[in-house]
Amino acid sequence: MLDQGAPPLNPPPPTPPAQGAGARLMRRKPVERLVAEGGHGEGGSLRRSLGLWQLTMISIGATLGTGIFVVLGEAVPKAGPAVTLSFVIAGLTALFSALSYAELAGTIPVSGSSYSYAYATMGELVAWVCGWCLMLEYGVSVAAVAVGWGEYLNELLDGTIGVTIPAALSAPPGDGGVFNLPALIVVLLAMAFLMGGARESARANTIMVVVKIGALVLFCAIGVQGFRSGNYDNFMPLGMAGVSAAGATLFFSYIGFDAASTAGEEAKNAQRDLPRAILLSLAIITALYVLVAAVAVGAKPWQRFTESEADLAQIMTEVTGQSFWGTLLAFCAVIAIASVVLTVLYGQTRILFAMSRDGLVPKVFGRVSPKTGTPRHNTLIVSLFCGVLAAAIPLGQLADATSIGTLFAFALVNVAVVVLRRSRPDMPRTFRVPLSPLLPAVGLGFCLWMMGSLSTVTWAVFGVWMAVGLVFYFGYGYRRSRLAASDTTEAK
């Protein structure tokens, strides 16, 4: 339920002094302190310039693109025509978590997204784990999305001027190439936009979002002409296990709907607009995904879907017999995927900004340019890292690794909303998850179920990632935590 606004936050309950290392790991950061520190970093503050429309476009921009333009080819062979059901399952998983995100975003309107929510409810160690998962969700997904951008760029170049970028320079090692130059280029272009400021980046993103929604509507209008009902005769050829496995892969398609929550300190009216932006964007995205997937499978037998022969531009060319439509859609896909890179990269920089402010990552990530009101050093470092990663790692491995990190972070958000309801029941909320704690529990269950559907290799990669994160935390963040330092000072 959405309210028009919220009164000032209630005074926080007293925080008991820490008793040893265990208590320090569970130390919570009061909501009021999180909000009071909002927007402030090393050398300056973020600027509040985003309204409901821009926030919604950020979430759509961060989400709508790669899953339907690129990852569809990986999911259809796993589920067959039932891939539409896989999209619904992935969407439901996202929806239950989105409800929890909406409540927490309206209650704790800061840049850290689920990292900050965990810090306020479950303590510093859990917050760090959540933040580390968000690095996997945002930072690595930027690279995964950028890999897919090169595929459509080549298709566009082939359809317009008859040339393509050589495989050695358009695919990462393991996919037949040496260095994915287009992937690096799109990340650097997104970096240039972000350096200019949040408002300027939001305007560019809005234009790109309109283009990609128009492209998907165009695909449905043309693709339905080649629709064959016989393609759905054996709806679930690989059983529910296939549907579940495809749903876990397609959950990558929903990564980013929470991007608006990372803009909490740059929103004009964060408590009112963030919940609305999150839920509105998810509704639009799910409807488009299911519609496009249904038309795609209806126009092309599922047995013919492969990672190399499944993109929407090829389907349009096959249906019409004319390369023009495929080339046009390839152009729109180039714009669409660039929008995802831009907005997801934005989210990653803001999460690191919040973690830097808390002392858990180096100060350089929290420095704000007085000219643009953006964390420019942060943006530069993250962009270069993601660009190099995109140029060297195959998409499939990145997509699954990103999904498990995201599902883990979403699971923590579903727990956090229940914890905050119990620890601070009187806190003003501009949105409340209905039927709590039932729906958050369902959201948690969905996340755990889909995590269990991922491969052993993906779990192994996730385990290594978390181990590295814990080493970094105990080697750096644990000793430099500003919350621990301030509490120690107060105790003295």
Sequence and secondary structure as in RCSB ss.txt:
>XXXX:A:sequence
MLDQGAPPLNPPPPTPPAQGAGARLMRRKPVERLVAEGGHGEGGSLRRSLGLWQLTMISIGATLGTGIFVVLGEA
VPKAGPAVTLSFVIAGLTALFSALSYAELAGTIPVSGSSYSYAYATMGELVAWVCGWCLMLEYGVSVAAVAVGWG
EYLNELLDGTIGVTIPAALSAPPGDGGVFNLPALIVVLLAMAFLMGGARESARANTIMVVVKIGALVLFCAIGVQ
GFRSGNYDNFMPLGMAGVSAAGATLFFSYIGFDAASTAGEEAKNAQRDLPRAILLSLAIITALYVLVAAVAVGAK
PWQRFTESEADLAQIMTEVTGQSFWGTLLAFCAVIAIASVVLTVLYGQTRILFAMSRDGLVPKVFGRVSPKTGTP
RHNTLIVSLFCGVLAAAIPLGQLADATSIGTLFAFALVNVAVVVLRRSRPDMPRTFRVPLSPLLPAVGLGFCLWM
MGSLSTVTWAVFGVWMAVGLVFYFGYGYRRSRLAASDTTEAK
>XXXX:A:secstr
 B S               HHHHHHT    HHHHHHHTTEEBTEE    B HHHHHHHHHHHHTTHIIIIIHHHH
HHHHGGGHHHHHHHHHHHHHHHHHHHHHHHHHS STTTHHHHHHHHT HHHHHHHHHHHIIIIIIHHHHHHHHHH
HHHHHHHHHHTS    HHHHS TTTT S  HHHHHHHHHHHHHHHT HHHHHHHHHHHHHHHHHHHHHHHHHHGG
G  GGGGSSS TTHHHHHHHHHHHHGGGGTTGGGGGGGTTTBTTHHHHHHHHHHHHHHHHHHHHHHHHHHHHHHS
 GGG  TTS  HHHHHHHHHS HHHHHHHHHHHHHHHHHHHHHHHHHHHHHHHHHHHTTSS GGGGB  TTTSS 
HHHHHHHHHHHHHHHHHS HHHHHHHHHHHHHHHHHHHHHHHHHHHHHSTTS  SB  TTTTHHHHHHHHHHHHH
HHTS HHHHHHHHHHHHHHHHHIIIIIHHH HHHHHHHHHH 
